[in-house]
Amino acid sequence: MGIYIGLLVAYLAISIWSHLKVLKKVTLTRRQKRLHIALVWLFPVFWYWLLKEITKSDIPEVMIKGKRDKLYREASGGFYESNEGTMG
């Protein structure tokens, strides 16, 4: 948990430092300055959301046999080989 706080503090320090540098630039327009500030603060939020969506699993890690067999039957369109043979 301490490393996350350290990263957050470092990110805030670098962001504030870059904001001050951008605001002092005479060559940038007001629109460019506002866009820079918005992107610096919004990019981490979108990055977090993207990683959260990518790493989210729709299928649980552990699956019981009954649920696995049901998924196989649904995926095969109703036909399912029981592996018991015709006599079993």
C-alpha positions as a printed NumPy array, in Angstrom:
array([[  0.   ,   0.   ,   0.   ],
       [  2.918,   2.321,   0.725],
       [  4.212,   2.047,  -2.83 ],
       [  0.851,   3.215,  -4.209],
       [  0.908,   6.274,  -1.985],
       [  4.468,   6.979,  -3.093],
       [  3.494,   6.678,  -6.748],
       [  0.508,   8.957,  -6.215],
       [  2.648,  11.597,  -4.508],
       [  5.25 ,  11.369,  -7.28 ],
       [  2.574,  11.658,  -9.969],
       [  1.02 ,  14.681,  -8.268],
       [  4.397,  16.383,  -7.895],
       [  5.321,  15.82 , -11.539],
       [  1.859,  16.907, -12.716],
       [  1.946,  20.139, -10.742],
       [  5.501,  20.834, -11.921],
       [  4.518,  20.291, -15.565],
       [  1.394,  22.456, -15.136],
       [  3.492,  25.327, -13.881],
       [  5.906,  24.952, -16.797],
       [  3.082,  24.837, -19.349],
       [  1.273,  27.817, -17.823],
       [  4.48 ,  29.89 , -18.069],
       [  4.939,  29.123, -21.795],
       [  4.181,  32.176, -23.886],
       [  4.104,  30.307, -27.195],
       [  1.168,  28.065, -26.258],
       [ -2.371,  29.239, -26.766],
       [ -4.938,  29.21 , -23.983],
       [ -6.667,  26.257, -25.647],
       [ -3.442,  24.229, -25.737],
       [ -2.795,  24.955, -22.077],
       [ -6.291,  23.841, -21.072],
       [ -6.026,  20.716, -23.2  ],
       [ -2.704,  19.814, -21.591],
       [ -4.14 ,  20.188, -18.096],
       [ -7.242,  18.143, -18.948],
       [ -5.258,  15.308, -20.527],
       [ -2.742,  15.103, -17.7  ],
       [ -5.566,  14.565, -15.204],
       [ -7.896,  12.443, -17.356],
       [ -5.357,  10.043, -18.887],
       [ -4.721,   8.07 , -15.655],
       [ -8.47 ,   7.7  , -15.088],
       [ -9.018,   6.295, -18.571],
       [ -5.927,   4.087, -18.253],
       [ -7.249,   2.628, -14.98 ],
       [-10.675,   2.015, -16.546],
       [ -9.086,   0.341, -19.589],
       [ -6.903,  -1.972, -17.501],
       [ -9.846,  -2.84 , -15.276],
       [-11.951,  -3.83 , -18.298],
       [ -9.14 ,  -5.808, -19.925],
       [ -8.284,  -7.806, -16.823],
       [-11.891,  -8.514, -15.85 ],
       [-12.699, -12.189, -16.319],
       [-16.135, -13.279, -17.502],
       [-15.509, -16.931, -16.674],
       [-14.663, -17.821, -13.085],
       [-11.328, -19.492, -12.342],
       [-12.783, -22.606, -10.683],
       [-15.638, -24.402, -12.373],
       [-17.582, -27.417, -11.156],
       [-18.231, -30.321, -13.512],
       [-21.961, -29.679, -13.858],
       [-21.462, -26.092, -14.938],
       [-18.653, -27.053, -17.333],
       [-20.834, -29.726, -18.958],
       [-23.699, -27.254, -19.293],
       [-21.401, -24.754, -21.051],
       [-20.178, -27.493, -23.42 ],
       [-23.766, -28.476, -24.278],
       [-24.75 , -24.873, -24.954],
       [-21.665, -24.252, -27.097],
       [-22.21 , -27.369, -29.185],
       [-25.769, -26.445, -30.109],
       [-27.422, -29.13 , -27.995],
       [-25.389, -32.141, -29.086],
       [-23.25 , -33.5  , -26.267],
       [-21.11 , -36.609, -26.099],
       [-21.463, -38.124, -22.645],
       [-18.514, -40.511, -23.014],
       [-20.623, -43.282, -21.489],
       [-21.144, -45.213, -24.722],
       [-24.39 , -46.729, -25.981],
       [-24.593, -49.348, -23.252],
       [-23.826, -47.145, -20.242]])
